[in-house]
Amino acid sequence: MRRALYLLMALSAACCGRGSANVSNAPAAAPTTPPNEEVVQEYIPAGILGLLRTADKFEVYSLNKQAWRDWHRDETREGLLQEAIRRLKDTEWTIGSFPASAEERHEVLRNLYVAIGDGSGPRDCFYPTYAIHVQDEQGEAVVLFCSVCGCVVALDSATTTITRRPMPVFLDFCEFMDRLLDTHWIRSSR
């Protein structure tokens, strides 16, 4: 039954033009700065946050959270960004991905700012379920999100240690990400 539903959704999208390759993912305008900008920068460094807001490439991933469980937890090593990018390209580690439109980028960031809230997160386990990969001529970054505890990990070329910070209001963010993935017919491992 589920397979038939996905087939019906795919046919509907083909007839209605949903998922068209003509959709630009370049931001129409950088999302506004949230009132909790200082707290957001405790989770995601300013350079990576800038890329999330303006990079030409903004791709959203659904991850196989069992494969990513405790990935390099508490290790210090070089090349974490490159390793994360290799894993995002591997179907053992990812369920699916899509390039986000400008509107989707704006909604992802808006929901992320709300989820971070005041920065008083409760737990720390690290089962990454979602990822965002951004890239342009100024740099490249990957941000991983755990759906169990709400931890956020931001990686760029200078990152050598996985530093996790739990988001206080992460369940709504996870539900938003699941809905967003579903609109692109990608399942979540949550």
C-alpha positions in Angstrom: 0.0 0.0 0.0 2.8 2.4 0.9 4.6 1.7 -2.4 1.3 2.5 -4.3 1.0 5.8 -2.4 4.6 6.8 -3.3 3.9 5.9 -6.9 0.7 8.0 -6.9 2.6 10.9 -5.3 5.4 10.6 -8.0 2.8 10.6 -10.8 1.0 13.5 -9.3 4.3 15.5 -9.1 5.2 14.7 -12.7 1.8 15.9 -13.8 1.8 19.0 -11.6 5.5 20.0 -12.2 6.5 19.5 -8.6 10.2 18.9 -8.1 11.1 20.6 -11.4 14.7 20.9 -12.3 14.1 24.6 -13.0 13.8 25.4 -9.3 16.8 27.5 -8.1 18.2 26.9 -4.7 20.1 30.1 -4.6 18.7 32.3 -1.8 16.5 35.1 -2.9 17.6 37.0 0.2 19.6 35.9 3.2 17.3 34.8 6.0 16.9 37.5 8.6 19.1 37.4 11.7 17.3 35.7 14.6 16.9 37.4 17.9 19.0 34.6 19.4 21.9 35.1 17.0 24.6 34.9 19.8 23.1 31.6 21.0 22.9 30.2 17.5 26.6 31.0 17.0 27.4 28.9 20.1 25.9 25.9 18.1 27.1 26.8 14.6 30.2 29.0 14.2 29.7 32.3 12.3 31.6 31.2 9.2 29.4 28.1 8.8 26.3 30.0 9.6 27.2 32.5 6.9 27.5 29.6 4.4 24.1 28.2 5.5 22.6 31.6 4.8 24.2 32.4 1.4 26.0 29.4 -0.2 25.0 28.5 -3.8 24.6 24.8 -2.9 22.2 24.0 0.0 21.4 20.2 0.0 19.3 18.5 2.7 20.0 14.9 3.6 18.1 12.1 5.4 20.6 10.0 7.2 20.7 6.3 8.3 21.1 7.2 11.9 22.2 3.7 13.0 25.2 4.0 10.6 26.2 7.4 12.0 25.6 6.5 15.7 28.3 8.1 17.9 30.4 8.9 14.8 33.8 10.0 16.0 32.4 10.9 19.4 35.0 12.5 21.5 37.8 11.9 19.0 40.2 14.5 17.7 41.3 14.0 14.1 42.0 15.8 10.8 39.7 15.5 7.8 36.3 15.2 9.5 34.6 17.4 6.8 35.9 15.4 4.0 34.9 12.1 5.7 31.4 13.5 6.3 31.1 14.5 2.6 32.2 11.0 1.5 29.6 9.4 3.7 26.9 11.8 2.5 27.5 10.4 -1.0 27.3 6.7 0.2 23.9 5.0 0.3 25.0 3.0 3.4 25.1 6.3 5.3 22.3 8.3 3.6 18.6 7.6 2.7 18.3 10.4 0.3 18.9 14.1 -0.4 17.6 17.0 -2.4 18.8 20.6 -3.3 16.6 23.0 -1.2 14.9 25.9 -2.9 15.4 29.4 -1.5 12.0 29.1 0.3 13.0 25.7 1.8 16.4 27.1 2.9 14.6 30.0 4.7 12.2 27.6 6.4 15.0 25.2 7.5 16.9 28.1 9.1 13.8 29.6 10.7 12.9 26.3 12.3 16.5 25.8 13.3 16.6 29.1 15.1 13.4 28.3 17.0 14.8 24.8 17.9 18.0 26.3 19.4 15.9 28.7 21.4 17.9 29.9 24.5 20.5 27.1 24.2 19.6 25.1 27.3 19.5 21.6 25.8 19.0 18.5 28.0 20.9 15.5 26.7 23.8 14.4 24.4 23.7 11.0 22.6 24.4 11.7 18.8 22.3 9.7 16.3 22.5 12.0 13.4 19.3 11.8 11.3 19.5 14.9 9.1 22.4 16.8 7.5 22.8 19.9 5.5 25.7 20.3 3.0 26.6 23.8 1.8 29.2 24.9 -0.6 30.3 27.8 -2.7 33.6 29.6 -3.6 34.0 30.8 0.0 33.9 27.4 1.6 32.2 24.2 2.4 30.5 22.9 5.5 28.3 20.0 6.8 25.9 20.4 9.7 24.5 17.2 11.3 21.4 17.0 13.5 20.4 14.2 16.0 16.7 13.4 16.2 17.1 11.6 19.6 18.6 14.4 21.7 18.7 17.3 19.4 22.5 17.6 19.2 24.0 19.8 16.4 27.5 19.2 14.9 28.9 21.8 12.5 31.9 20.8 10.4 34.2 22.8 8.2 37.7 22.3 6.9 39.2 23.5 10.2 37.1 21.1 12.4 39.1 18.4 14.1 36.8 17.5 17.0 33.1 16.6 17.0 31.6 19.1 19.4 27.9 18.5 20.1 25.3 20.9 21.6 21.7 19.7 22.2 18.9 22.0 21.0 16.3 22.7 23.7 13.3 22.6 21.3 14.3 20.1 18.8 11.2 17.9 18.3 9.3 20.5 16.3 12.5 20.9 14.1 12.6 17.1 13.6 8.9 17.1 12.6 9.5 20.0 10.2 12.5 18.1 8.6 10.5 15.0 8.3 7.7 16.9 6.5 10.2 18.6 4.2 11.9 15.3 3.3 8.4 13.8 2.7 7.6 16.5 0.2 10.6 15.2 -1.8 9.6 11.6 -1.3 12.5 10.9 1.0 11.9 8.9 4.2 13.4 9.7 7.5 15.1 7.2 9.8 13.5 8.9 12.9 
